[in-house]
Amino acid sequence: MSALKKRFIIGCALAFLVLGVTRLISMLPYSHGRDVVVDALSFPGAIIAMIVYPEGVHTGQGSPTWGTFAAIANLAAYIIFWYCILTVIRRPRS
């Protein structure tokens, strides 16, 4: 398996892990700290979704898909993030 594929697969696994941890944190009892952490971890997807739905969930007929789009965008953002981190870590030292 090539190094690019391996980094991509590991990046996907880490991205799903981040989303799973975010979900587990959101199931904890209410606290301001919990909300801050969940909001921070969900921020990349929300920013990307704001490009497509500038009014957020109030975009008329587009509002039912805003949450789905934000979740997919969050997954994509974390895949790219982890892929870049793994690429920097695995870069050969010269």
Sine and cosine of phi, psi and omega as CSV:
sin_phi,cos_phi,sin_psi,cos_psi,sin_omega,cos_omega
0.00,0.00,0.71,-0.71,-0.03,-1.00
-0.95,0.32,0.34,-0.94,-0.03,-1.00
-0.91,0.42,-0.57,0.82,0.00,-1.00
-0.90,0.43,-0.71,0.71,0.02,-1.00
-0.89,0.45,-0.68,0.73,-0.04,-1.00
-0.89,0.46,-0.71,0.70,0.03,-1.00
-0.89,0.45,-0.63,0.78,0.00,-1.00
-0.91,0.42,-0.70,0.72,-0.01,-1.00
-0.91,0.41,-0.68,0.73,0.04,-1.00
-0.91,0.42,-0.63,0.78,0.05,-1.00
-0.88,0.47,-0.66,0.75,0.05,-1.00
-0.89,0.45,-0.70,0.72,0.00,-1.00
-0.89,0.46,-0.68,0.73,0.02,-1.00
-0.92,0.39,-0.59,0.81,0.04,-1.00
-0.91,0.42,-0.70,0.72,0.05,-1.00
-0.90,0.43,-0.58,0.82,0.06,-1.00
-0.89,0.45,-0.68,0.73,0.03,-1.00
-0.89,0.46,-0.69,0.73,0.02,-1.00
-0.91,0.41,-0.62,0.79,0.04,-1.00
-0.91,0.41,-0.67,0.74,0.04,-1.00
-0.91,0.42,-0.63,0.77,0.06,-1.00
-0.87,0.50,-0.68,0.74,0.02,-1.00
-0.91,0.42,-0.68,0.73,0.02,-1.00
-0.90,0.44,-0.65,0.76,0.02,-1.00
-0.90,0.44,-0.63,0.78,-0.03,-1.00
-0.93,0.37,-0.27,0.96,0.02,-1.00
-1.00,0.02,-0.09,1.00,0.05,-1.00
-0.94,0.35,0.33,-0.94,0.05,-1.00
-0.85,0.52,0.45,-0.90,-0.08,-1.00
-0.86,0.51,0.71,-0.70,0.19,-0.98
-0.36,-0.93,0.42,-0.91,0.01,-1.00
-0.90,0.45,-0.64,0.77,0.01,-1.00
-0.87,0.49,-0.66,0.75,0.04,-1.00
-0.87,0.49,-0.70,0.71,0.00,-1.00
-0.90,0.43,-0.60,0.80,0.02,-1.00
-0.91,0.42,-0.69,0.72,0.00,-1.00
-0.91,0.41,-0.72,0.70,-0.01,-1.00
-0.90,0.44,-0.67,0.74,0.03,-1.00
-0.89,0.45,-0.65,0.76,0.00,-1.00
-0.91,0.42,-0.66,0.75,0.01,-1.00
-0.95,0.31,-0.42,0.91,0.01,-1.00
-1.00,-0.02,-0.13,0.99,-0.10,-0.99
-0.86,0.52,-0.70,0.71,-0.03,-1.00
-0.85,0.53,-0.69,0.72,0.01,-1.00
-0.92,0.40,-0.61,0.79,0.02,-1.00
-0.92,0.40,-0.63,0.77,0.02,-1.00
-0.90,0.44,-0.70,0.72,0.01,-1.00
-0.91,0.41,-0.65,0.76,0.02,-1.00
-0.91,0.42,-0.50,0.87,0.02,-1.00
-0.91,0.41,-0.41,0.91,0.05,-1.00
-0.93,0.38,-0.67,0.74,-0.03,-1.00
-0.99,0.16,-0.66,0.76,0.00,-1.00
-0.88,-0.48,0.99,0.13,-0.10,-1.00
-0.89,0.46,-0.40,0.92,0.01,-1.00
-1.00,-0.01,0.04,1.00,-0.04,-1.00
0.95,0.30,-0.66,-0.75,-0.04,-1.00
-0.96,0.28,-0.08,1.00,-0.01,-1.00
-0.99,-0.13,0.44,0.90,-0.08,-1.00
-1.00,0.05,0.49,0.87,0.04,-1.00
0.95,0.31,-0.81,-0.58,-0.05,-1.00
-0.93,0.36,-0.31,0.95,-0.01,-1.00
-0.99,0.16,-0.18,0.98,-0.12,-0.99
-0.89,0.45,-0.56,0.83,0.00,-1.00
-0.90,0.44,-0.42,0.91,-0.03,-1.00
-0.99,-0.11,-0.03,1.00,-0.03,-1.00
-0.88,0.48,-0.72,0.69,-0.02,-1.00
-0.90,0.44,-0.66,0.75,0.04,-1.00
-0.90,0.44,-0.71,0.71,0.02,-1.00
-0.89,0.46,-0.67,0.74,0.01,-1.00
-0.89,0.45,-0.64,0.77,0.01,-1.00
-0.92,0.40,-0.68,0.74,0.03,-1.00
-0.92,0.40,-0.65,0.76,0.03,-1.00
-0.91,0.42,-0.61,0.79,0.05,-1.00
-0.90,0.44,-0.68,0.73,0.04,-1.00
-0.88,0.48,-0.73,0.69,0.01,-1.00
-0.89,0.46,-0.66,0.75,0.00,-1.00
-0.89,0.46,-0.67,0.74,0.00,-1.00
-0.96,0.30,-0.52,0.86,0.10,-1.00
-0.89,0.45,-0.73,0.68,0.01,-1.00
-0.89,0.45,-0.69,0.73,0.01,-1.00
-0.85,0.53,-0.78,0.62,-0.05,-1.00
-0.93,0.37,-0.57,0.82,0.05,-1.00
-0.88,0.47,-0.71,0.71,0.02,-1.00
-0.90,0.44,-0.68,0.73,0.02,-1.00
-0.88,0.47,-0.70,0.71,0.00,-1.00
-0.91,0.41,-0.57,0.82,0.04,-1.00
-0.92,0.40,-0.68,0.74,0.01,-1.00
-0.92,0.40,-0.66,0.75,-0.01,-1.00
-0.92,0.40,-0.63,0.78,-0.09,-1.00
-1.00,0.04,-0.01,1.00,-0.02,-1.00
-0.88,0.48,0.75,-0.66,-0.01,-1.00
-0.90,0.44,0.68,-0.73,0.02,-1.00
-0.99,0.11,0.72,-0.70,0.01,-1.00
-0.84,-0.54,0.00,0.00,0.00,0.00
